[in-house]
Amino acid sequence: MAEEPIKRGSMSTSKGMRANVTNALQLAKKELDSKNEKANFIRIIMRFPKIRAVFDRLRAIHSRCDKSGDGEIDVEELTQAMTELFNEGRADGRAPIRPTVVARTLSISEVEEQGEGKKSSLDVKQFIVMCAVGFILAEDDKDLSTFGGMLASGDDAYRGAMTDVVTAYLSFDREGKGYFTADEFNGFMTASKRADAAKSFFTQDRWAELDVSGDGKVEFEEFVYAFSKWISDDEDDDEDEEDDGYVRSKNPLTPRVILALQLSKTILDKQKKDANFTRIIMRFPKIHHVFDRIRSIHAKYDLNNDGTLYLKELYGAMKELINNQSEDGKDDLVDFKEVENIFMLSDLDHHGLQEGLDVKEFIVFCAVGFILAEAGGKSAKLVTGEVSDNDKEYRQAMMDIVGAYLTFDKEGKGYFTSDEMHTAVANCKKDAGTLLTPERWRELDIDHSGKVDFEEFVLAFSNWVTAGDDEDEDEDE
């Protein structure tokens, strides 16, 4: 029989914080019981892709919070990020942020012990733990402001993923007491209606991953930490399967691209504008005109006329276009390392810095630079952002590209699958359905990964917009 809910403890002590976590878990269990639902981990495994999409977004947020760039976020960085969310209205009706609660939530989320003398901070998986802890605490206490609770405001996908995390945990801790043992872990597999499926997933190695502290008990924070690894296991396998060349996920700008897409989605949502591919098709001629201008820039700075722009040629083009000379005559607007990273994201044939970008890849370069500029940070100083500030035609074309992409990636997670594309096409009107035939998927999925990221989409999109150009050139010859 479940214990009576524990009264809320002090948020300023570890004991009080853990008591509140346990109380929140018991309330979550009661919620399931009231709906006659049982915690079913096997069913949740089927939802791993949707949970992974939310975790990808959390990785992007972690990267944004990490102002020092050391791969971890500390109390100061976390408080600053929470303040931004609070000011955005993501905590309506809740009490102001309490530094002691922030510090304590961060502290109990440090699943792995910190080195002696090391300041408290969270890597990306511990950050996911903190978001889950904050989520259940905020669900229990409607006045409490936590990072995980703020993110749930108006975000059904995030709320659904965190609810799945809690439900997955309660598959083992049937009483909601705040931990489960090895016997309960093994008992779950025996009691499961799909015992074979459970045993194939929950090997003895899984228990070792769960019991991080080695005390024979798995607390909620330890479970979430291991769960976040399970969710991303196949992503690690995908990286191993890639060649020894360029790996997109390791580009430092990748999380910021995902964040920029999420911000663009938020802007569209606030404007109550749905991403509408059919409407964008009607604007293809105007987008084509902007692409022609980009082609001209590419041709102008292709100094050796080989059809590609090398990194050195890109620097020259950007320096002239944004007139980046400061008053003292020093170059101060182009971040060369940033340009190189955008170059590598845009180099979709993976020829590397030695081969340069063809005109279609240069369009990708411009689009990536644009959304990074929209999201702020150093990339706001790049040519694509600077030009767009004073060029409505260019800005509209780039926003149309982003809107077209978000037609398929509804959550702004940084990629979409063939199923998501087919679902979006089914909801489109006739014009889009005619353009987006099954053959288009082969044009989109350039690396044959089963997922289309933003850069791949822009390259294919540029082909669709300029579809008749090659035929026109043949007739002119």
C-alpha positions as CSV (number, residue, x, y, z in Angstrom):
1,M,0.0,0.0,0.0
2,A,1.3,3.5,-0.8
3,E,2.4,5.7,2.0
4,E,0.5,8.9,2.8
5,P,1.8,11.9,0.8
6,I,4.7,13.5,2.6
7,K,4.1,17.1,3.6
8,R,6.1,19.7,1.6
9,G,9.5,20.2,3.1
10,S,11.9,23.1,3.0
11,M,13.3,23.7,-0.5
12,S,16.5,25.0,1.0
13,T,17.7,21.6,2.3
14,S,18.5,18.4,0.4
15,K,16.2,16.4,2.7
16,G,13.3,18.8,2.2
17,M,13.8,18.9,-1.6
18,R,13.8,15.1,-1.8
19,A,10.7,14.9,0.4
20,N,9.0,17.2,-2.1
21,V,10.2,15.1,-5.1
22,T,8.7,12.0,-3.4
23,N,5.5,13.8,-2.7
24,A,5.2,14.9,-6.3
25,L,5.8,11.3,-7.5
26,Q,3.0,10.0,-5.2
27,L,0.7,12.6,-6.6
28,A,1.6,11.6,-10.2
29,K,0.9,8.0,-9.2
30,K,-2.5,9.0,-7.8
31,E,-3.2,10.8,-11.1
32,L,-2.5,7.6,-13.0
33,D,-4.7,5.6,-10.6
34,S,-7.6,8.1,-11.0
35,K,-7.5,7.5,-14.8
36,N,-7.3,3.7,-14.3
37,E,-3.9,3.8,-16.1
38,K,-0.9,1.7,-15.2
39,A,2.7,2.8,-15.6
40,N,3.7,0.9,-18.8
41,F,7.4,1.2,-19.8
42,I,7.0,-0.9,-22.9
43,R,4.4,1.5,-24.3
44,I,6.7,4.4,-23.5
45,I,9.5,2.8,-25.5
46,M,7.3,3.2,-28.5
47,R,7.3,6.9,-27.8
48,F,11.1,7.3,-27.6
49,P,11.3,9.3,-30.9
50,K,9.0,12.0,-29.5
51,I,10.8,12.1,-26.2
52,R,14.1,12.3,-28.0
53,A,12.9,15.3,-30.0
54,V,12.2,17.1,-26.7
55,F,15.5,16.0,-25.3
56,D,17.2,17.4,-28.4
57,R,15.6,20.7,-27.6
58,L,16.8,20.6,-24.1
59,R,20.3,20.0,-25.4
60,A,20.0,23.1,-27.5
61,I,18.8,25.1,-24.4
62,H,21.7,23.8,-22.4
63,S,24.1,25.0,-25.0
64,R,22.4,28.4,-25.0
65,C,22.7,28.6,-21.2
66,D,26.3,27.6,-21.2
67,K,27.7,31.1,-21.6
68,S,31.3,30.0,-20.7
69,G,31.3,27.3,-23.3
70,D,32.7,24.6,-20.9
71,G,29.9,22.1,-21.6
72,E,28.3,22.7,-18.2
73,I,26.0,25.3,-16.6
74,D,26.4,26.6,-13.1
75,V,24.0,28.4,-10.7
76,E,24.6,31.8,-12.2
77,E,24.1,30.7,-15.8
78,L,20.9,28.8,-14.8
79,T,19.5,31.7,-12.8
80,Q,20.1,34.0,-15.7
81,A,18.3,31.7,-18.1
82,M,15.4,31.3,-15.7
83,T,15.1,35.0,-15.4
84,E,14.8,35.3,-19.2
85,L,12.0,32.7,-19.2
86,F,10.3,34.5,-16.3
87,N,10.4,37.8,-18.1
88,E,8.9,36.1,-21.2
89,G,5.8,35.2,-19.2
90,R,6.6,31.5,-18.8
91,A,5.7,31.5,-15.1
92,D,2.4,33.3,-15.0
93,G,0.8,33.2,-11.6
94,R,3.9,31.7,-10.0
95,A,6.1,33.2,-7.3
96,P,9.4,35.0,-8.2
97,I,12.5,32.9,-8.6
98,R,14.2,31.8,-5.4
99,P,18.0,31.4,-5.6
100,T,18.0,28.8,-2.9
101,V,15.5,26.6,-4.8
102,V,17.6,27.0,-8.0
103,A,20.8,26.0,-6.1
104,R,19.1,23.0,-4.4
105,T,17.5,21.8,-7.6
106,L,20.8,21.9,-9.4
107,S,22.5,20.2,-6.4
108,I,20.3,17.1,-6.3
109,S,20.5,16.8,-10.1
110,E,24.3,16.3,-9.9
111,V,23.9,12.5,-10.2
112,E,27.6,11.9,-10.7
113,E,29.9,13.2,-8.0
114,Q,31.8,16.4,-8.7
115,G,35.6,16.5,-8.2
116,E,36.9,17.9,-5.0
117,G,36.8,21.7,-5.1
118,K,34.8,21.8,-8.3
119,K,32.0,24.3,-8.5
120,S,28.5,22.8,-8.8
121,S,27.4,22.6,-12.4
122,L,25.5,20.3,-14.8
123,D,26.4,18.6,-18.0
124,V,23.6,18.1,-20.6
125,K,22.3,14.8,-19.1
126,Q,22.2,16.2,-15.6
127,F,20.5,19.2,-17.0
128,I,17.7,16.9,-18.3
129,V,17.5,15.5,-14.8
130,M,17.1,19.0,-13.4
131,C,14.3,19.8,-15.9
132,A,12.5,16.6,-14.9
133,V,12.8,17.3,-11.2
134,G,11.7,20.9,-11.8
135,F,8.7,19.7,-13.8
136,I,7.3,17.4,-11.2
137,L,8.0,19.9,-8.4
138,A,6.1,22.6,-10.3
139,E,3.2,20.2,-11.0
140,D,2.9,19.6,-7.3
141,D,3.3,23.2,-6.2
142,K,1.5,25.7,-8.6
143,D,3.3,28.7,-6.9
144,L,6.8,27.3,-7.4
145,S,9.0,28.7,-10.2
146,T,11.4,26.1,-11.6
147,F,13.2,25.8,-14.9
148,G,11.5,22.5,-15.8
149,G,8.2,24.0,-14.8
150,M,8.6,27.1,-16.8
151,L,9.5,25.1,-20.0
152,A,6.1,23.3,-19.6
153,S,4.2,26.5,-19.9
154,G,2.3,26.3,-23.2
155,D,4.5,23.4,-24.5
156,D,2.4,20.3,-24.9
157,A,5.3,18.3,-26.5
158,Y,7.6,19.0,-23.5
159,R,4.8,18.3,-21.0
160,G,4.1,15.0,-22.7
161,A,7.7,13.9,-22.7
162,M,8.2,14.8,-19.0
163,T,5.0,13.0,-18.1
164,D,6.3,9.9,-20.0
165,V,9.6,10.1,-18.0
166,V,7.6,10.1,-14.7
167,T,5.4,7.3,-15.9
168,A,8.4,5.3,-17.0
169,Y,9.9,5.7,-13.5
170,L,6.7,4.6,-11.8
171,S,6.8,1.4,-13.8
172,F,9.4,0.3,-11.3
173,D,8.6,2.4,-8.2
174,R,5.0,1.2,-8.0
175,E,4.4,2.9,-4.7
176,G,5.9,6.3,-5.5
177,K,8.2,6.1,-2.5
178,G,11.1,7.9,-4.2
179,Y,13.3,4.9,-5.1
180,F,13.2,1.3,-6.3
181,T,15.4,-1.7,-5.7
182,A,17.0,-4.4,-7.8
183,D,14.2,-6.8,-6.7
184,E,11.6,-4.3,-7.9
185,F,13.5,-3.9,-11.2
186,N,13.6,-7.6,-11.8
187,G,10.0,-7.9,-10.6
188,F,8.8,-5.5,-13.3
189,M,10.2,-7.8,-16.0
190,T,8.5,-10.9,-14.5
191,A,5.1,-9.1,-14.1
192,S,5.2,-7.4,-17.6
193,K,2.7,-8.7,-20.1
194,R,5.5,-8.3,-22.6
195,A,8.2,-10.0,-20.6
196,D,10.3,-11.0,-23.6
197,A,10.4,-7.4,-24.8
198,A,11.2,-6.2,-21.3
199,K,14.0,-8.6,-20.8
200,S,15.6,-7.8,-24.2
201,F,15.7,-4.1,-23.2
202,F,16.4,-4.4,-19.4
203,T,19.6,-6.4,-19.3
204,Q,21.8,-6.5,-16.2
205,D,23.9,-3.8,-17.7
206,R,20.8,-1.5,-17.4
207,W,20.8,-1.9,-13.7
208,A,24.4,-0.9,-13.5
209,E,23.6,2.2,-15.5
210,L,20.6,3.0,-13.1
211,D,22.3,2.5,-9.8
212,V,24.8,5.3,-10.2
213,S,25.6,5.7,-6.5
214,G,26.0,1.9,-6.1
215,D,23.8,1.8,-2.9
216,G,21.3,-0.8,-4.3
217,K,18.5,1.8,-4.7
218,V,17.6,3.9,-7.7
219,E,16.2,7.4,-7.0
220,F,14.2,9.4,-9.5
221,E,17.2,11.5,-10.4
222,E,19.4,8.5,-11.1
223,F,16.6,7.0,-13.2
224,V,16.2,10.1,-15.4
225,Y,20.0,10.3,-15.9
226,A,20.1,6.7,-17.2
227,F,16.8,7.2,-19.2
228,S,18.3,10.1,-21.0
229,K,21.2,7.8,-22.1
230,W,18.8,5.2,-23.3
231,I,16.9,7.7,-25.4
232,S,20.0,8.8,-27.2
233,D,21.7,5.4,-27.5
234,D,20.8,5.0,-31.2
235,E,22.1,8.5,-31.9
236,D,25.5,7.5,-30.6
237,D,25.4,4.4,-32.9
238,D,24.6,6.7,-35.8
239,E,27.7,8.7,-35.1
240,D,29.8,5.6,-34.9
241,E,28.5,4.5,-38.3
242,E,29.5,7.8,-39.9
243,D,32.8,8.1,-41.7
244,D,35.9,9.6,-40.1
245,G,35.1,12.8,-41.8
246,Y,32.7,15.6,-40.8
247,V,30.1,14.8,-38.1
248,R,27.3,17.4,-38.0
249,S,26.3,16.8,-34.4
250,K,29.8,17.7,-33.3
251,N,29.6,21.2,-34.9
252,P,29.3,23.7,-32.1
253,L,26.7,25.6,-34.1
254,T,24.3,22.6,-34.4
255,P,22.5,23.2,-31.0
256,R,22.2,26.9,-31.9
257,V,20.6,26.1,-35.2
258,I,18.0,23.9,-33.4
259,L,17.4,26.7,-30.9
260,A,17.0,29.2,-33.7
261,L,14.4,27.0,-35.3
262,Q,12.5,26.8,-32.0
263,L,12.6,30.6,-31.7
264,S,11.3,30.9,-35.2
265,K,8.5,28.5,-34.4
266,T,7.7,30.6,-31.3
267,I,7.5,33.8,-33.4
268,L,5.1,32.1,-35.9
269,D,3.0,30.8,-33.0
270,K,2.8,34.2,-31.4
271,Q,1.8,35.7,-34.8
272,K,-0.8,32.9,-35.1
273,K,0.8,31.9,-38.4
274,D,0.9,28.2,-39.3
275,A,3.8,27.0,-41.4
276,N,2.0,26.7,-44.7
277,F,3.9,25.2,-47.7
278,T,1.2,25.8,-50.2
279,R,1.3,29.6,-49.5
280,I,5.0,29.6,-49.8
281,I,4.8,27.9,-53.2
282,M,2.9,30.9,-54.4
283,R,5.9,33.0,-53.4
284,F,8.5,30.9,-55.3
285,P,9.0,33.7,-58.0
286,K,10.0,36.2,-55.3
287,I,12.2,33.7,-53.5
288,H,13.7,32.9,-56.9
289,H,14.6,36.5,-57.4
290,V,16.5,36.6,-54.0
291,F,18.3,33.3,-55.0
292,D,19.4,35.0,-58.2
293,R,21.0,37.8,-56.2
294,I,22.8,35.2,-54.0
295,R,24.0,33.5,-57.2
296,S,25.4,36.9,-58.4
297,I,27.3,37.4,-55.1
298,H,28.6,33.8,-55.4
299,A,29.8,34.5,-59.0
300,K,31.4,37.8,-58.1
301,Y,33.6,36.3,-55.4
302,D,34.4,33.1,-57.2
303,L,37.8,34.5,-58.1
304,N,39.1,31.5,-60.0
305,N,35.7,30.8,-61.7
306,D,35.6,27.2,-60.7
307,G,32.0,27.3,-59.5
308,T,32.8,27.2,-55.8
309,L,33.5,29.7,-53.0
310,Y,36.5,28.8,-50.8
311,L,36.7,30.0,-47.2
312,K,39.2,32.7,-48.1
313,E,36.9,34.0,-50.8
314,L,33.9,34.0,-48.4
315,Y,35.8,36.2,-46.0
316,G,36.5,38.7,-48.8
317,A,32.8,38.8,-49.8
318,M,31.6,39.2,-46.3
319,K,34.1,41.9,-45.4
320,E,33.0,44.0,-48.3
321,L,29.3,43.4,-48.0
322,I,29.0,44.4,-44.3
323,N,31.7,47.0,-44.5
324,N,33.1,45.7,-41.2
325,Q,35.8,48.2,-40.7
326,S,35.6,49.8,-37.2
327,E,36.5,53.4,-36.6
328,D,40.1,52.5,-35.8
329,G,40.3,50.5,-39.1
330,K,40.4,47.0,-37.5
331,D,38.2,44.1,-38.7
332,D,35.8,43.5,-35.9
333,L,32.6,42.1,-37.2
334,V,33.5,38.8,-38.9
335,D,34.1,35.9,-36.5
336,F,36.3,33.7,-38.7
337,K,35.8,30.6,-36.6
338,E,32.0,31.1,-36.8
339,V,32.2,31.4,-40.5
340,E,34.2,28.2,-40.8
341,N,31.6,26.4,-38.7
342,I,28.7,27.6,-40.9
343,F,30.8,26.6,-43.9
344,M,31.1,23.1,-42.6
345,L,27.4,22.8,-41.9
346,S,26.7,24.0,-45.4
347,D,29.2,21.7,-47.1
348,L,26.6,18.9,-47.7
349,D,28.8,16.9,-50.1
350,H,31.5,16.8,-47.3
351,H,34.3,17.8,-49.6
352,G,35.7,20.0,-46.8
353,L,37.4,23.4,-46.7
354,Q,39.7,22.4,-49.7
355,E,36.8,22.1,-52.2
356,G,34.6,25.2,-51.3
357,L,30.8,25.7,-51.6
358,D,28.9,25.5,-54.8
359,V,26.1,28.0,-55.4
360,K,23.4,25.8,-53.8
361,E,25.5,25.2,-50.7
362,F,26.1,29.0,-50.6
363,I,22.4,29.5,-50.4
364,V,22.4,27.0,-47.5
365,F,25.2,29.1,-45.9
366,C,23.1,32.2,-46.2
367,A,20.0,30.5,-44.7
368,V,22.0,29.1,-41.7
369,G,23.6,32.5,-41.1
370,F,20.2,34.1,-41.2
371,I,18.5,32.0,-38.6
372,L,21.6,32.2,-36.3
373,A,21.4,36.0,-36.7
374,E,17.7,35.9,-35.8
375,A,18.5,34.0,-32.6
376,G,21.2,36.5,-31.6
377,G,24.7,36.0,-30.3
378,K,27.9,36.4,-32.3
379,S,26.3,35.2,-35.5
380,A,24.1,38.3,-35.6
381,K,27.3,40.0,-37.0
382,L,27.5,37.7,-40.0
383,V,26.8,39.0,-43.4
384,T,23.5,37.2,-43.8
385,G,22.1,38.8,-40.7
386,E,23.4,42.2,-41.4
387,V,22.0,42.3,-44.9
388,S,18.6,41.0,-43.8
389,D,18.1,43.9,-41.3
390,N,17.8,46.4,-44.1
391,D,16.5,44.2,-46.9
392,K,12.8,43.2,-46.6
393,E,12.9,41.1,-49.8
394,Y,15.8,39.0,-48.5
395,R,14.4,38.7,-45.0
396,Q,11.0,37.5,-46.4
397,A,12.7,34.9,-48.6
398,M,14.7,33.6,-45.7
399,M,11.6,33.5,-43.4
400,D,9.8,31.6,-46.2
401,I,12.5,29.0,-46.2
402,V,12.3,28.6,-42.4
403,G,8.5,28.5,-42.6
404,A,8.6,25.8,-45.3
405,Y,11.0,23.7,-43.2
406,L,8.7,24.0,-40.1
407,T,5.8,22.6,-42.2
408,F,7.5,19.3,-41.7
409,D,9.4,19.7,-38.4
410,K,6.4,20.8,-36.4
411,E,8.3,20.9,-33.1
412,G,11.5,22.7,-34.3
413,K,13.7,19.8,-33.1
414,G,16.2,20.2,-36.0
415,Y,15.1,17.3,-38.3
416,F,12.0,15.5,-39.7
417,T,11.4,12.0,-40.8
418,S,9.6,10.6,-43.9
419,D,6.6,9.8,-41.8
420,E,6.4,13.5,-40.7
421,M,6.8,14.6,-44.3
422,H,4.0,12.3,-45.5
423,T,1.7,13.5,-42.7
424,A,2.4,17.1,-43.6
425,V,1.8,16.4,-47.3
426,A,-1.5,14.7,-46.5
427,N,-2.6,17.9,-44.7
428,C,-1.5,20.2,-47.6
429,K,-3.6,21.5,-50.4
430,K,-3.3,20.2,-54.0
431,D,-0.3,22.4,-55.1
432,A,1.9,21.2,-52.3
433,G,0.9,17.6,-52.8
434,T,1.8,17.8,-56.4
435,L,5.3,19.1,-55.6
436,L,6.0,17.0,-52.6
437,T,5.9,13.6,-54.3
438,P,7.6,10.5,-52.7
439,E,10.6,11.0,-55.0
440,R,11.2,14.3,-53.2
441,W,12.3,12.4,-50.1
442,R,15.4,11.0,-51.9
443,E,16.3,14.6,-52.8
444,L,15.9,15.7,-49.2
445,D,17.7,12.9,-47.3
446,I,21.1,13.5,-48.8
447,D,23.1,11.5,-46.3
448,H,20.5,8.6,-46.3
449,S,20.2,8.8,-42.5
450,G,16.4,8.6,-42.5
451,K,16.2,12.2,-41.1
452,V,16.3,15.5,-42.9
453,D,18.0,18.4,-41.1
454,F,17.6,22.1,-41.9
455,E,20.7,22.3,-44.1
456,E,19.6,19.3,-46.3
457,F,16.1,20.8,-46.6
458,V,17.4,24.2,-47.8
459,L,19.6,22.5,-50.5
460,A,16.6,20.6,-51.8
461,F,14.3,23.6,-51.5
462,S,16.7,25.7,-53.6
463,N,16.5,23.0,-56.3
464,W,12.7,23.2,-56.2
465,V,12.6,27.0,-56.5
466,T,15.0,27.0,-59.4
467,A,13.7,23.8,-61.1
468,G,13.4,25.3,-64.6
469,D,16.7,27.2,-64.6
470,D,18.9,24.4,-66.0
471,E,16.4,23.8,-68.9
472,D,16.5,27.6,-69.7
473,E,20.3,27.5,-69.8
474,D,20.3,24.6,-72.2
475,E,17.9,26.4,-74.5
476,D,20.2,29.5,-74.5
477,E,23.2,27.6,-75.6
